[in-house]
Amino acid sequence: MEFDPSQPNAGRIYDYLLGGSHNFAVDRAAAERLVQMIPTIENGARLNRWFLDIAINRLADAGFTRYLDLASGLPTQGYIHEIRPDALVLYNDYDQATVAYAREIIGNNPRVIYHHADIAELEPILAQADQHFAGERKVAMCIIGVSYFLADQVLRQTLQRLYEWCSPGSQLAISWLTLPANPNPKLQELLARYQAMGSPIYPRTVEQLKQFIAPWTLLEPGFQRLSEWNEIDGTWVIEGDRQADDDQSDMYGTFMIKG
């Protein structure tokens, strides 16, 4: 199955913003329009990917060798199997074309499976995880760059079902996007563009996000900005001649554990 080169795709736009090559001209054009509206969007993509690297290394230091990554997108820029090539990894995505392309990228690697499934329907994913992980349910799980694309009910159900499925001691790393109740016109236009691509973003505040966590136990340092996880002291680092402005958004990363 091939990608439709006539329509932009949120996953391929993300790849382009990260400096990847797995994208089409239509994706690059769409990405550039987004950057013109919100210059910091490039750095948000990089911070998300850097947080993935931090998360995998932290989880590996905790002894995890099995990783379930939800709504994975294209595994092109520093994905889990590259960071920890000795681990068993299960990726998934709802888009058939993304899955087909991802499998080509991964190649013949028996330790890595890319499963075609929608995060909104977890049971097939968990069944595949039981098979790939040989029934071991003390696992590391990641929802990076995805939570803000999930409607409230789907996000709650996902976190609850993962908690029910996994064994005590399992950990979950998540990145979050917070937005103001009344975003400025630029941000409203960005939200509209993602809506038009079929990837709506759901605005939430930190206080609202905290309501989704139970029954998971939040690990230290709690809700921390991705810029702080990456030791950038809250300062956006813009490459080239692009200048950052206030996009009224912020990104956080958390680790949670099943007690």
Salt bridges, closest charged atoms under 4 A:
ASP27 OD2 - ARG12 NE 2.54
GLU32 OE1 - ARG242 NH2 2.44
GLU42 OE2 - ARG242 NH1 2.69
GLU123 OE2 - ARG161 NE 2.59
ASP130 OD2 - ARG137 NH2 2.88
ASP152 OD1 - ARG204 NH2 2.80
GLU164 OE1 - ARG161 NH1 3.63
GLU189 OE2 - ARG193 NH2 3.36
GLU207 OE2 - LYS210 NZ 3.47
GLU239 OE1 - ARG46 NH2 3.69
ASP245 OD2 - LYS186 NZ 3.12
ASP250 OD2 - ARG225 NE 2.38
